[in-house]
Amino acid sequence: MKLARFIHSGKEQLGCVVEQQIIPIPASIFSGAMPLLLSRFSALKPLLESYIATSPAALNLDQVQLLAPIAQPEKFIGVGLNYADHIAETGLAIPEFPTLFNKQSSCVTHPEAPIYRPNISDKLDYEGELALVIGQYCRNVSIEDAPQVIAGYTIVNDVSVRDWQIKSPTWTLGKSFDSHGPMGPWIVTSDSIEPHNLELKTWLNDELRQHSNTRHLIFDCYQLVATLSSVCTLKPGDVIATGTCSGVGVKMKPRGYMKPGDRVTIEIEHIGRLSNPVLQEPEHNSFISSQPVS
């Protein structure tokens, strides 16, 4: 099943995507945020399937604005150097332990929302990635039990500002600029997808830049959950982006960075497409406010 957040007629809702339509989930079945829906999905699945089967009024996808499926994950964790071909293009050794870093949740943005090239750097790069979304509170989960706590999978563009990435050994600064965490277009629940044999492609405009398969992950989704949960409690809605394959712009000759006017599109088999335009950050993009600024 595909679960989405969207806006229609000015109202934010959750829905189930069926082909090119989205069926809003009625309050009589569920009312709440996506992380709570994911944590209750096993119990709600029969109700949702029955409701969808009754052919309720559906909206065409082009009638709605899709949102990032998780608004602000408490944990947004990235994995570096997790495809052998990407490691080869960096010239680094294959790690014996996952290379993990944080992306600040304020970087999350929606399908079709602009990725802004910051005014303080032009070294803006894409990274097409499979991401897993946690569905249960869990700690010290074994590799064998990890599938039980993964609610589903989505697509993440781990946008990276390369010079700022190397300014800090943790990578967090270069991974956390506002708008540099596109996510979506929805979550495919884990009961309907095999995460470790999915074709992954990234285009910059019409040029295919990345093409690999998740079977080439060095540390797979279940290993990542086991590693992270040995340290901290994972919670519904936490997002773990599993790493990117070869073909990133920083390793091209000449460099293949994104620039204003470009469009980056990531496709993962059995999930869908995540596409975003690239714009220059507005010159006067500073504020101090007592209220959230959208």
Helices and strands as residue ranges (DSSP letters): E 2-8, E 11-18, E 21-24, H 34-39, H 41-53, E 59-60, G 61-63, E 65-67, E 76-80, H 84-90, E 99-102, G 105-107, E 108-109, E 115-117, E 124-125, E 128-134, H 146-149, E 150-157, E 160-161, H 162-165, H 172-175, E 181-189, G 190-192, E 199-204, E 207-213, G 214-216, H 221-229, E 239-241, G 249-251, E 263-268, E 272-280
